[in-house]
Amino acid sequence: MGRVDKGVKCSVSGCSRDAVRSLATEKVKSAGLNVGSGQKRVYVCKEHYKEFKKKTKKDKTIDKWRYGA
Ligand SMILES: [Zn+2]
């Protein structure tokens, strides 16, 4: 969970806000966010990070079943 350099954009599809966090691609995907694959880490903006946190907190158990993790 590193910090992000200025000027880096959010990796979520259709989003062009500045990124504030870098996260593991797998985790972001399992939170339901639409990010490209092929990279180990993706960048998320403040809004998507909030969404990510919300989903990972709420649906932890369900996501495990749903995604077979
Ligand atoms: Zn975003």
N, CA, C, O and the ligand as a Tripos MOL2 file, in Angstrom:
@<TRIPOS>MOLECULE
protein
  277   275    70     0     0
PROTEIN
NO_CHARGES

@<TRIPOS>ATOM
      1 N           0.8430   -1.1930    0.0000 N.3       1 MET1
      2 CA          0.0000    0.0000    0.0000 C.3       1 MET1
      3 C           0.8810    1.2470    0.0000 C.2       1 MET1
      4 O           1.0080    1.9160    1.0250 O.2       1 MET1
      5 N           1.4610    1.5460   -1.0890 N.am      2 GLY2
      6 CA          2.3680    2.6850   -1.1140 C.3       2 GLY2
      7 C           1.6670    3.9790   -1.4570 C.2       2 GLY2
      8 O           0.5040    3.9970   -1.8580 O.2       2 GLY2
      9 N           2.3850    5.0290   -1.2930 N.am      3 ARG3
     10 CA          1.8720    6.3140   -1.7440 C.3       3 ARG3
     11 C           2.2270    6.4750   -3.2080 C.2       3 ARG3
     12 O           3.0240    5.7190   -3.7640 O.2       3 ARG3
     13 N           1.6210    7.4700   -3.8140 N.am      4 VAL4
     14 CA          1.7360    7.5890   -5.2570 C.3       4 VAL4
     15 C           2.3110    8.9480   -5.6350 C.2       4 VAL4
     16 O           2.0060    9.9630   -5.0090 O.2       4 VAL4
     17 N           3.1350    8.9500   -6.6540 N.am      5 ASP5
     18 CA          3.7050   10.2080   -7.1350 C.3       5 ASP5
     19 C           2.6430   11.1080   -7.7370 C.2       5 ASP5
     20 O           1.6070   10.6370   -8.2060 O.2       5 ASP5
     21 N           2.9020   12.3770   -7.7200 N.am      6 LYS6
     22 CA          1.9580   13.3150   -8.3420 C.3       6 LYS6
     23 C           1.9190   13.1060   -9.8430 C.2       6 LYS6
     24 O           2.9330   12.8120  -10.4760 O.2       6 LYS6
     25 N           0.7270   13.2630  -10.3990 N.am      7 GLY7
     26 CA          0.5890   13.1520  -11.8450 C.3       7 GLY7
     27 C           0.1860   11.7640  -12.2980 C.2       7 GLY7
     28 O          -0.1180   11.5690  -13.4750 O.2       7 GLY7
     29 N           0.1750   10.7890  -11.3930 N.am      8 VAL8
     30 CA         -0.2620    9.4390  -11.7510 C.3       8 VAL8
     31 C          -1.7820    9.3970  -11.7110 C.2       8 VAL8
     32 O          -2.4070    9.9020  -10.7780 O.2       8 VAL8
     33 N          -2.3680    8.7850  -12.7380 N.am      9 LYS9
     34 CA         -3.8250    8.7530  -12.8300 C.3       9 LYS9
     35 C          -4.3860    7.4310  -12.3270 C.2       9 LYS9
     36 O          -3.7070    6.4050  -12.2960 O.2       9 LYS9
     37 N          -5.6380    7.5000  -11.9410 N.am     10 CYS10
     38 CA         -6.3700    6.3270  -11.4770 C.3      10 CYS10
     39 C          -6.4330    5.2600  -12.5790 C.2      10 CYS10
     40 O          -6.6330    5.5760  -13.7520 O.2      10 CYS10
     41 N          -6.2620    4.0170  -12.1900 N.am     11 SER11
     42 CA         -6.2500    2.9160  -13.1690 C.3      11 SER11
     43 C          -7.6250    2.3640  -13.4710 C.2      11 SER11
     44 O          -7.7690    1.5380  -14.3720 O.2      11 SER11
     45 N          -8.6280    2.7920  -12.7490 N.am     12 VAL12
     46 CA         -9.9730    2.2920  -12.9940 C.3      12 VAL12
     47 C         -10.4660    2.7940  -14.3400 C.2      12 VAL12
     48 O         -10.2980    3.9610  -14.6930 O.2      12 VAL12
     49 N         -11.0760    1.8810  -15.0790 N.am     13 SER13
     50 CA        -11.5430    2.1930  -16.4180 C.3      13 SER13
     51 C         -12.5100    3.3710  -16.4230 C.2      13 SER13
     52 O         -13.4870    3.3780  -15.6750 O.2      13 SER13
     53 N         -12.2430    4.3520  -17.2510 N.am     14 GLY14
     54 CA        -13.1280    5.4970  -17.3800 C.3      14 GLY14
     55 C         -12.8770    6.5940  -16.3600 C.2      14 GLY14
     56 O         -13.5640    7.6150  -16.3720 O.2      14 GLY14
     57 N         -11.9230    6.4040  -15.4910 N.am     15 CYS15
     58 CA        -11.6380    7.3960  -14.4610 C.3      15 CYS15
     59 C         -10.3110    8.0710  -14.7800 C.2      15 CYS15
     60 O          -9.3320    7.4120  -15.1290 O.2      15 CYS15
     61 N         -10.2910    9.4010  -14.6550 N.am     16 SER16
     62 CA         -9.0380   10.0910  -14.9680 C.3      16 SER16
     63 C          -8.6010   11.0180  -13.8460 C.2      16 SER16
     64 O          -7.8460   11.9680  -14.0560 O.2      16 SER16
     65 N          -9.0880   10.7240  -12.6620 N.am     17 ARG17
     66 CA         -8.6550   11.5290  -11.5210 C.3      17 ARG17
     67 C          -7.2420   11.1370  -11.0890 C.2      17 ARG17
     68 O          -6.7270   10.0820  -11.4610 O.2      17 ARG17
     69 N          -6.6450   12.0020  -10.3060 N.am     18 ASP18
     70 CA         -5.3040   11.7100   -9.8020 C.3      18 ASP18
     71 C          -5.3380   10.5640   -8.7980 C.2      18 ASP18
     72 O          -6.2130   10.4970   -7.9350 O.2      18 ASP18
     73 N          -4.3810    9.6800   -8.9280 N.am     19 ALA19
     74 CA         -4.3150    8.5410   -8.0170 C.3      19 ALA19
     75 C          -3.7350    8.9580   -6.6660 C.2      19 ALA19
     76 O          -2.8710    9.8310   -6.5860 O.2      19 ALA19
     77 N          -4.2230    8.3240   -5.6220 N.am     20 VAL20
     78 CA         -3.6880    8.5950   -4.2880 C.3      20 VAL20
     79 C          -3.0700    7.3530   -3.6620 C.2      20 VAL20
     80 O          -2.3110    7.4370   -2.6970 O.2      20 VAL20
     81 N          -3.4120    6.1910   -4.2340 N.am     21 ARG21
     82 CA         -2.9460    4.9420   -3.6490 C.3      21 ARG21
     83 C          -2.5860    3.9440   -4.7190 C.2      21 ARG21
     84 O          -3.1740    3.9490   -5.8000 O.2      21 ARG21
     85 N          -1.6300    3.0910   -4.4320 N.am     22 SER22
     86 CA         -1.4000    1.9440   -5.2970 C.3      22 SER22
     87 C          -1.7790    0.6980   -4.5210 C.2      22 SER22
     88 O          -1.4500    0.5450   -3.3440 O.2      22 SER22
     89 N          -2.4800   -0.1920   -5.2150 N.am     23 LEU23
     90 CA         -2.9960   -1.4010   -4.5720 C.3      23 LEU23
     91 C          -2.6960   -2.6080   -5.4430 C.2      23 LEU23
     92 O          -2.4030   -2.4750   -6.6310 O.2      23 LEU23
     93 N          -2.7730   -3.7900   -4.8380 N.am     24 ALA24
     94 CA         -2.5920   -5.0160   -5.6050 C.3      24 ALA24
     95 C          -3.7710   -5.1960   -6.5520 C.2      24 ALA24
     96 O          -4.9270   -5.0740   -6.1470 O.2      24 ALA24
     97 N          -3.4710   -5.4860   -7.8130 N.am     25 THR25
     98 CA         -4.5200   -5.6210   -8.8230 C.3      25 THR25
     99 C          -5.5920   -6.6180   -8.4180 C.2      25 THR25
    100 O          -6.7850   -6.3620   -8.5800 O.2      25 THR25
    101 N          -5.1670   -7.7360   -7.8980 N.am     26 GLU26
    102 CA         -6.1110   -8.7820   -7.4970 C.3      26 GLU26
    103 C          -7.1370   -8.2820   -6.4960 C.2      26 GLU26
    104 O          -8.3250   -8.5880   -6.5930 O.2      26 GLU26
    105 N          -6.6640   -7.5150   -5.5420 N.am     27 LYS27
    106 CA         -7.5560   -7.0230   -4.5020 C.3      27 LYS27
    107 C          -8.5530   -6.0350   -5.0590 C.2      27 LYS27
    108 O          -9.7330   -6.0460   -4.7080 O.2      27 LYS27
    109 N          -8.0600   -5.1840   -5.9310 N.am     28 VAL28
    110 CA         -8.9400   -4.1770   -6.5240 C.3      28 VAL28
    111 C         -10.0070   -4.8470   -7.3720 C.2      28 VAL28
    112 O         -11.1720   -4.4500   -7.3610 O.2      28 VAL28
    113 N          -9.5940   -5.8580   -8.0960 N.am     29 LYS29
    114 CA        -10.5460   -6.5880   -8.9320 C.3      29 LYS29
    115 C         -11.5860   -7.3020   -8.1000 C.2      29 LYS29
    116 O         -12.7700   -7.2980   -8.4380 O.2      29 LYS29
    117 N         -11.1580   -7.9080   -7.0300 N.am     30 SER30
    118 CA        -12.1110   -8.6450   -6.2050 C.3      30 SER30
    119 C         -13.0480   -7.7040   -5.4700 C.2      30 SER30
    120 O         -14.0730   -8.1330   -4.9410 O.2      30 SER30
    121 N         -12.7060   -6.4360   -5.4330 N.am     31 ALA31
    122 CA        -13.6230   -5.4460   -4.8650 C.3      31 ALA31
    123 C         -14.6160   -4.9730   -5.9190 C.2      31 ALA31
    124 O         -15.4950   -4.1650   -5.6220 O.2      31 ALA31
    125 N         -14.4850   -5.4670   -7.1450 N.am     32 GLY32
    126 CA        -15.4450   -5.1640   -8.1840 C.3      32 GLY32
    127 C         -15.0930   -3.9640   -9.0340 C.2      32 GLY32
    128 O         -15.9060   -3.5260   -9.8470 O.2      32 GLY32
    129 N         -13.9040   -3.4250   -8.8650 N.am     33 LEU33
    130 CA        -13.5190   -2.2720   -9.6710 C.3      33 LEU33
    131 C         -12.9080   -2.7440  -10.9930 C.2      33 LEU33
    132 O         -12.1980   -3.7480  -11.0620 O.2      33 LEU33
    133 N         -13.2140   -1.9880  -12.0130 N.am     34 ASN34
    134 CA        -12.8050   -2.3850  -13.3560 C.3      34 ASN34
    135 C         -11.4140   -1.8380  -13.7040 C.2      34 ASN34
    136 O         -11.2760   -0.7160  -14.1900 O.2      34 ASN34
    137 N         -10.4100   -2.6430  -13.4500 N.am     35 VAL35
    138 CA         -9.0520   -2.2290  -13.7810 C.3      35 VAL35
    139 C          -8.4450   -3.1970  -14.7810 C.2      35 VAL35
    140 O          -8.8380   -4.3620  -14.8480 O.2      35 VAL35
    141 N          -7.5060   -2.7210  -15.5400 N.am     36 GLY36
    142 CA         -6.8570   -3.5720  -16.5170 C.3      36 GLY36
    143 C          -5.9700   -4.5960  -15.8450 C.2      36 GLY36
    144 O          -5.4700   -4.3660  -14.7430 O.2      36 GLY36
    145 N          -5.7730   -5.7270  -16.5040 N.am     37 SER37
    146 CA         -4.8980   -6.7350  -15.9220 C.3      37 SER37
    147 C          -3.5150   -6.6150  -16.5500 C.2      37 SER37
    148 O          -3.2780   -5.7570  -17.4010 O.2      37 SER37
    149 N          -2.6240   -7.4720  -16.1280 N.am     38 GLY38
    150 CA         -1.2950   -7.4400  -16.6950 C.3      38 GLY38
    151 C          -0.2770   -6.7630  -15.8040 C.2      38 GLY38
    152 O           0.9310   -6.9440  -15.9580 O.2      38 GLY38
    153 N          -0.7860   -5.9790  -14.8710 N.am     39 GLN39
    154 CA          0.1250   -5.3620  -13.9270 C.3      39 GLN39
    155 C          -0.1150   -5.9230  -12.5500 C.2      39 GLN39
    156 O          -1.2110   -6.3880  -12.2370 O.2      39 GLN39
    157 N           0.8900   -5.8810  -11.7450 N.am     40 LYS40
    158 CA          0.7550   -6.3710  -10.3820 C.3      40 LYS40
    159 C           0.0450   -5.3530   -9.5100 C.2      40 LYS40
    160 O          -0.7370   -5.7050   -8.6280 O.2      40 LYS40
    161 N           0.3250   -4.0950   -9.7680 N.am     41 ARG41
    162 CA         -0.2660   -3.0500   -8.9560 C.3      41 ARG41
    163 C          -1.0450   -2.0840   -9.8440 C.2      41 ARG41
    164 O          -0.7090   -1.8580  -11.0060 O.2      41 ARG41
    165 N          -2.0860   -1.5310   -9.2550 N.am     42 VAL42
    166 CA         -2.8360   -0.5120   -9.9570 C.3      42 VAL42
    167 C          -2.9380    0.7140   -9.0640 C.2      42 VAL42
    168 O          -2.6850    0.6510   -7.8610 O.2      42 VAL42
    169 N          -3.3140    1.8270   -9.6770 N.am     43 TYR43
    170 CA         -3.4460    3.0640   -8.9370 C.3      43 TYR43
    171 C          -4.9020    3.4670   -8.8560 C.2      43 TYR43
    172 O          -5.6540    3.3360   -9.8220 O.2      43 TYR43
    173 N          -5.2860    3.9550   -7.6980 N.am     44 VAL44
    174 CA         -6.6730    4.3880   -7.5440 C.3      44 VAL44
    175 C          -6.7320    5.8060   -6.9840 C.2      44 VAL44
    176 O          -5.8750    6.2290   -6.2090 O.2      44 VAL44
    177 N          -7.7690    6.5220   -7.4030 N.am     45 CYS45
    178 CA         -7.9960    7.8680   -6.9000 C.3      45 CYS45
    179 C          -8.6810    7.7980   -5.5370 C.2      45 CYS45
    180 O          -8.9730    6.7130   -5.0330 O.2      45 CYS45
    181 N          -8.9270    8.9380   -4.9630 N.am     46 LYS46
    182 CA         -9.5290    8.9930   -3.6340 C.3      46 LYS46
    183 C         -10.8930    8.3290   -3.6170 C.2      46 LYS46
    184 O         -11.2130    7.5690   -2.7030 O.2      46 LYS46
    185 N         -11.6930    8.6180   -4.6320 N.am     47 GLU47
    186 CA        -13.0500    8.0760   -4.6890 C.3      47 GLU47
    187 C         -13.0450    6.5610   -4.8200 C.2      47 GLU47
    188 O         -13.7860    5.8620   -4.1280 O.2      47 GLU47
    189 N         -12.2140    6.0720   -5.7020 N.am     48 HIS48
    190 CA        -12.1800    4.6290   -5.9070 C.3      48 HIS48
    191 C         -11.5280    3.9080   -4.7390 C.2      48 HIS48
    192 O         -11.8350    2.7490   -4.4620 O.2      48 HIS48
    193 N         -10.6460    4.5880   -4.0700 N.am     49 TYR49
    194 CA        -10.0520    3.9890   -2.8830 C.3      49 TYR49
    195 C         -11.1050    3.8340   -1.7930 C.2      49 TYR49
    196 O         -11.1460    2.8320   -1.0780 O.2      49 TYR49
    197 N         -11.9480    4.8450   -1.6860 N.am     50 LYS50
    198 CA        -13.0530    4.7920   -0.7240 C.3      50 LYS50
    199 C         -13.9650    3.6200   -1.0500 C.2      50 LYS50
    200 O         -14.3560    2.8450   -0.1770 O.2      50 LYS50
    201 N         -14.2900    3.5120   -2.3280 N.am     51 GLU51
    202 CA        -15.1550    2.4310   -2.7750 C.3      51 GLU51
    203 C         -14.5130    1.0800   -2.4820 C.2      51 GLU51
    204 O         -15.1640    0.1520   -2.0020 O.2      51 GLU51
    205 N         -13.2530    0.9970   -2.7750 N.am     52 PHE52
    206 CA        -12.4980   -0.2220   -2.5270 C.3      52 PHE52
    207 C         -12.5490   -0.6080   -1.0520 C.2      52 PHE52
    208 O         -12.7890   -1.7650   -0.7070 O.2      52 PHE52
    209 N         -12.3240    0.3560   -0.2090 N.am     53 LYS53
    210 CA        -12.3170    0.0750    1.2280 C.3      53 LYS53
    211 C         -13.6860   -0.3710    1.7110 C.2      53 LYS53
    212 O         -13.8180   -1.3020    2.5060 O.2      53 LYS53
    213 N         -14.6970    0.3180    1.2100 N.am     54 LYS54
    214 CA        -16.0670   -0.0080    1.5900 C.3      54 LYS54
    215 C         -16.3830   -1.4550    1.2220 C.2      54 LYS54
    216 O         -16.9070   -2.2190    2.0330 O.2      54 LYS54
    217 N         -16.0570   -1.8080    0.0010 N.am     55 LYS55
    218 CA        -16.4050   -3.1420   -0.4880 C.3      55 LYS55
    219 C         -15.6000   -4.2200    0.1950 C.2      55 LYS55
    220 O         -16.1360   -5.2760    0.5320 O.2      55 LYS55
    221 N         -14.3430   -3.9760    0.4020 N.am     56 THR56
    222 CA        -13.5320   -5.0140    1.0240 C.3      56 THR56
    223 C         -13.9560   -5.2340    2.4620 C.2      56 THR56
    224 O         -13.8590   -6.3460    2.9810 O.2      56 THR56
    225 N         -14.4200   -4.1890    3.1000 N.am     57 LYS57
    226 CA        -14.8500   -4.3250    4.4770 C.3      57 LYS57
    227 C         -16.1660   -5.0810    4.5570 C.2      57 LYS57
    228 O         -16.3130   -6.0370    5.3180 O.2      57 LYS57
    229 N         -17.1120   -4.6290    3.7560 N.am     58 LYS58
    230 CA        -18.4700   -5.1420    3.8170 C.3      58 LYS58
    231 C         -18.5930   -6.5750    3.3280 C.2      58 LYS58
    232 O         -19.1860   -7.4250    3.9930 O.2      58 LYS58
    233 N         -18.0330   -6.8260    2.1720 N.am     59 ASP59
    234 CA        -18.3060   -8.0940    1.4970 C.3      59 ASP59
    235 C         -17.1660   -9.0960    1.6130 C.2      59 ASP59
    236 O         -17.0090   -9.9590    0.7500 O.2      59 ASP59
    237 N         -16.3980   -8.9930    2.6320 N.am     60 LYS60
    238 CA        -15.2220   -9.8370    2.7270 C.3      60 LYS60
    239 C         -15.5600  -11.3180    2.5750 C.2      60 LYS60
    240 O         -14.9580  -12.0250    1.7660 O.2      60 LYS60
    241 N         -16.5100  -11.7650    3.3460 N.am     61 THR61
    242 CA        -16.8400  -13.1810    3.3370 C.3      61 THR61
    243 C         -17.5190  -13.5810    2.0340 C.2      61 THR61
    244 O         -17.1970  -14.6120    1.4430 O.2      61 THR61
    245 N         -18.4480  -12.7630    1.6010 N.am     62 ILE62
    246 CA        -19.1850  -13.0560    0.3720 C.3      62 ILE62
    247 C         -18.2340  -13.0910   -0.8250 C.2      62 ILE62
    248 O         -18.3170  -13.9780   -1.6750 O.2      62 ILE62
    249 N         -17.3360  -12.1180   -0.8770 N.am     63 ASP63
    250 CA        -16.3890  -12.0850   -1.9760 C.3      63 ASP63
    251 C         -15.5410  -13.3350   -2.0400 C.2      63 ASP63
    252 O         -15.1740  -13.7940   -3.1220 O.2      63 ASP63
    253 N         -15.2350  -13.8740   -0.8970 N.am     64 LYS64
    254 CA        -14.4270  -15.0860   -0.8790 C.3      64 LYS64
    255 C         -15.1620  -16.2220   -1.5790 C.2      64 LYS64
    256 O         -14.5590  -16.9910   -2.3270 O.2      64 LYS64
    257 N         -16.4530  -16.3250   -1.3370 N.am     65 TRP65
    258 CA        -17.2170  -17.3540   -1.9980 C.3      65 TRP65
    259 C         -17.3440  -17.0360   -3.4820 C.2      65 TRP65
    260 O         -17.1220  -17.8810   -4.3490 O.2      65 TRP65
    261 N         -17.7060  -15.7930   -3.7370 N.am     66 ARG66
    262 CA        -18.0430  -15.4000   -5.0960 C.3      66 ARG66
    263 C         -16.8420  -15.5360   -6.0320 C.2      66 ARG66
    264 O         -16.9810  -15.9460   -7.1840 O.2      66 ARG66
    265 N         -15.6890  -15.1940   -5.5300 N.am     67 TYR67
    266 CA        -14.5260  -15.2100   -6.4030 C.3      67 TYR67
    267 C         -13.6430  -16.4290   -6.1850 C.2      67 TYR67
    268 O         -12.5980  -16.5850   -6.8180 O.2      67 TYR67
    269 N         -14.0840  -17.2830   -5.2800 N.am     68 GLY68
    270 CA        -13.3400  -18.4980   -5.0460 C.3      68 GLY68
    271 C         -11.9310  -18.2940   -4.5170 C.2      68 GLY68
    272 O         -11.0470  -19.1190   -4.7490 O.2      68 GLY68
    273 N         -11.7270  -17.2050   -3.8120 N.am     69 ALA69
    274 CA        -10.3830  -16.9000   -3.3330 C.3      69 ALA69
    275 C         -10.0300  -17.7320   -2.0930 C.2      69 ALA69
    276 O          -8.9310  -17.6020   -1.5550 O.2      69 ALA69
    277 ZN        -10.7280    6.5430   -9.9330 Zn       70 ZN70
@<TRIPOS>BOND
     1     1     2 1
     2     2     3 1
     3     3     4 2
     4     3     5 am
     5     5     6 1
     6     6     7 1
     7     7     8 2
     8     7     9 am
     9     9    10 1
    10    10    11 1
    11    11    12 2
    12    11    13 am
    13    13    14 1
    14    14    15 1
    15    15    16 2
    16    15    17 am
    17    17    18 1
    18    18    19 1
    19    19    20 2
    20    19    21 am
    21    21    22 1
    22    22    23 1
    23    23    24 2
    24    23    25 am
    25    25    26 1
    26    26    27 1
    27    27    28 2
    28    27    29 am
    29    29    30 1
    30    30    31 1
    31    31    32 2
    32    31    33 am
    33    33    34 1
    34    34    35 1
    35    35    36 2
    36    35    37 am
    37    37    38 1
    38    38    39 1
    39    39    40 2
    40    39    41 am
    41    41    42 1
    42    42    43 1
    43    43    44 2
    44    43    45 am
    45    45    46 1
    46    46    47 1
    47    47    48 2
    48    47    49 am
    49    49    50 1
    50    50    51 1
    51    51    52 2
    52    51    53 am
    53    53    54 1
    54    54    55 1
    55    55    56 2
    56    55    57 am
    57    57    58 1
    58    58    59 1
    59    59    60 2
    60    59    61 am
    61    61    62 1
    62    62    63 1
    63    63    64 2
    64    63    65 am
    65    65    66 1
    66    66    67 1
    67    67    68 2
    68    67    69 am
    69    69    70 1
    70    70    71 1
    71    71    72 2
    72    71    73 am
    73    73    74 1
    74    74    75 1
    75    75    76 2
    76    75    77 am
    77    77    78 1
    78    78    79 1
    79    79    80 2
    80    79    81 am
    81    81    82 1
    82    82    83 1
    83    83    84 2
    84    83    85 am
    85    85    86 1
    86    86    87 1
    87    87    88 2
    88    87    89 am
    89    89    90 1
    90    90    91 1
    91    91    92 2
    92    91    93 am
    93    93    94 1
    94    94    95 1
    95    95    96 2
    96    95    97 am
    97    97    98 1
    98    98    99 1
    99    99   100 2
   100    99   101 am
   101   101   102 1
   102   102   103 1
   103   103   104 2
   104   103   105 am
   105   105   106 1
   106   106   107 1
   107   107   108 2
   108   107   109 am
   109   109   110 1
   110   110   111 1
   111   111   112 2
   112   111   113 am
   113   113   114 1
   114   114   115 1
   115   115   116 2
   116   115   117 am
   117   117   118 1
   118   118   119 1
   119   119   120 2
   120   119   121 am
   121   121   122 1
   122   122   123 1
   123   123   124 2
   124   123   125 am
   125   125   126 1
   126   126   127 1
   127   127   128 2
   128   127   129 am
   129   129   130 1
   130   130   131 1
   131   131   132 2
   132   131   133 am
   133   133   134 1
   134   134   135 1
   135   135   136 2
   136   135   137 am
   137   137   138 1
   138   138   139 1
   139   139   140 2
   140   139   141 am
   141   141   142 1
   142   142   143 1
   143   143   144 2
   144   143   145 am
   145   145   146 1
   146   146   147 1
   147   147   148 2
   148   147   149 am
   149   149   150 1
   150   150   151 1
   151   151   152 2
   152   151   153 am
   153   153   154 1
   154   154   155 1
   155   155   156 2
   156   155   157 am
   157   157   158 1
   158   158   159 1
   159   159   160 2
   160   159   161 am
   161   161   162 1
   162   162   163 1
   163   163   164 2
   164   163   165 am
   165   165   166 1
   166   166   167 1
   167   167   168 2
   168   167   169 am
   169   169   170 1
   170   170   171 1
   171   171   172 2
   172   171   173 am
   173   173   174 1
   174   174   175 1
   175   175   176 2
   176   175   177 am
   177   177   178 1
   178   178   179 1
   179   179   180 2
   180   179   181 am
   181   181   182 1
   182   182   183 1
   183   183   184 2
   184   183   185 am
   185   185   186 1
   186   186   187 1
   187   187   188 2
   188   187   189 am
   189   189   190 1
   190   190   191 1
   191   191   192 2
   192   191   193 am
   193   193   194 1
   194   194   195 1
   195   195   196 2
   196   195   197 am
   197   197   198 1
   198   198   199 1
   199   199   200 2
   200   199   201 am
   201   201   202 1
   202   202   203 1
   203   203   204 2
   204   203   205 am
   205   205   206 1
   206   206   207 1
   207   207   208 2
   208   207   209 am
   209   209   210 1
   210   210   211 1
   211   211   212 2
   212   211   213 am
   213   213   214 1
   214   214   215 1
   215   215   216 2
   216   215   217 am
   217   217   218 1
   218   218   219 1
   219   219   220 2
   220   219   221 am
   221   221   222 1
   222   222   223 1
   223   223   224 2
   224   223   225 am
   225   225   226 1
   226   226   227 1
   227   227   228 2
   228   227   229 am
   229   229   230 1
   230   230   231 1
   231   231   232 2
   232   231   233 am
   233   233   234 1
   234   234   235 1
   235   235   236 2
   236   235   237 am
   237   237   238 1
   238   238   239 1
   239   239   240 2
   240   239   241 am
   241   241   242 1
   242   242   243 1
   243   243   244 2
   244   243   245 am
   245   245   246 1
   246   246   247 1
   247   247   248 2
   248   247   249 am
   249   249   250 1
   250   250   251 1
   251   251   252 2
   252   251   253 am
   253   253   254 1
   254   254   255 1
   255   255   256 2
   256   255   257 am
   257   257   258 1
   258   258   259 1
   259   259   260 2
   260   259   261 am
   261   261   262 1
   262   262   263 1
   263   263   264 2
   264   263   265 am
   265   265   266 1
   266   266   267 1
   267   267   268 2
   268   267   269 am
   269   269   270 1
   270   270   271 1
   271   271   272 2
   272   271   273 am
   273   273   274 1
   274   274   275 1
   275   275   276 2
@<TRIPOS>SUBSTRUCTURE
     1 MET1         2 RESIDUE 1 A MET
     2 GLY2         6 RESIDUE 1 A GLY
     3 ARG3        10 RESIDUE 1 A ARG
     4 VAL4        14 RESIDUE 1 A VAL
     5 ASP5        18 RESIDUE 1 A ASP
     6 LYS6        22 RESIDUE 1 A LYS
     7 GLY7        26 RESIDUE 1 A GLY
     8 VAL8        30 RESIDUE 1 A VAL
     9 LYS9        34 RESIDUE 1 A LYS
    10 CYS10       38 RESIDUE 1 A CYS
    11 SER11       42 RESIDUE 1 A SER
    12 VAL12       46 RESIDUE 1 A VAL
    13 SER13       50 RESIDUE 1 A SER
    14 GLY14       54 RESIDUE 1 A GLY
    15 CYS15       58 RESIDUE 1 A CYS
    16 SER16       62 RESIDUE 1 A SER
    17 ARG17       66 RESIDUE 1 A ARG
    18 ASP18       70 RESIDUE 1 A ASP
    19 ALA19       74 RESIDUE 1 A ALA
    20 VAL20       78 RESIDUE 1 A VAL
    21 ARG21       82 RESIDUE 1 A ARG
    22 SER22       86 RESIDUE 1 A SER
    23 LEU23       90 RESIDUE 1 A LEU
    24 ALA24       94 RESIDUE 1 A ALA
    25 THR25       98 RESIDUE 1 A THR
    26 GLU26      102 RESIDUE 1 A GLU
    27 LYS27      106 RESIDUE 1 A LYS
    28 VAL28      110 RESIDUE 1 A VAL
    29 LYS29      114 RESIDUE 1 A LYS
    30 SER30      118 RESIDUE 1 A SER
    31 ALA31      122 RESIDUE 1 A ALA
    32 GLY32      126 RESIDUE 1 A GLY
    33 LEU33      130 RESIDUE 1 A LEU
    34 ASN34      134 RESIDUE 1 A ASN
    35 VAL35      138 RESIDUE 1 A VAL
    36 GLY36      142 RESIDUE 1 A GLY
    37 SER37      146 RESIDUE 1 A SER
    38 GLY38      150 RESIDUE 1 A GLY
    39 GLN39      154 RESIDUE 1 A GLN
    40 LYS40      158 RESIDUE 1 A LYS
    41 ARG41      162 RESIDUE 1 A ARG
    42 VAL42      166 RESIDUE 1 A VAL
    43 TYR43      170 RESIDUE 1 A TYR
    44 VAL44      174 RESIDUE 1 A VAL
    45 CYS45      178 RESIDUE 1 A CYS
    46 LYS46      182 RESIDUE 1 A LYS
    47 GLU47      186 RESIDUE 1 A GLU
    48 HIS48      190 RESIDUE 1 A HIS
    49 TYR49      194 RESIDUE 1 A TYR
    50 LYS50      198 RESIDUE 1 A LYS
    51 GLU51      202 RESIDUE 1 A GLU
    52 PHE52      206 RESIDUE 1 A PHE
    53 LYS53      210 RESIDUE 1 A LYS
    54 LYS54      214 RESIDUE 1 A LYS
    55 LYS55      218 RESIDUE 1 A LYS
    56 THR56      222 RESIDUE 1 A THR
    57 LYS57      226 RESIDUE 1 A LYS
    58 LYS58      230 RESIDUE 1 A LYS
    59 ASP59      234 RESIDUE 1 A ASP
    60 LYS60      238 RESIDUE 1 A LYS
    61 THR61      242 RESIDUE 1 A THR
    62 ILE62      246 RESIDUE 1 A ILE
    63 ASP63      250 RESIDUE 1 A ASP
    64 LYS64      254 RESIDUE 1 A LYS
    65 TRP65      258 RESIDUE 1 A TRP
    66 ARG66      262 RESIDUE 1 A ARG
    67 TYR67      266 RESIDUE 1 A TYR
    68 GLY68      270 RESIDUE 1 A GLY
    69 ALA69      274 RESIDUE 1 A ALA
    70 ZN70       277 GROUP 0 **** ****
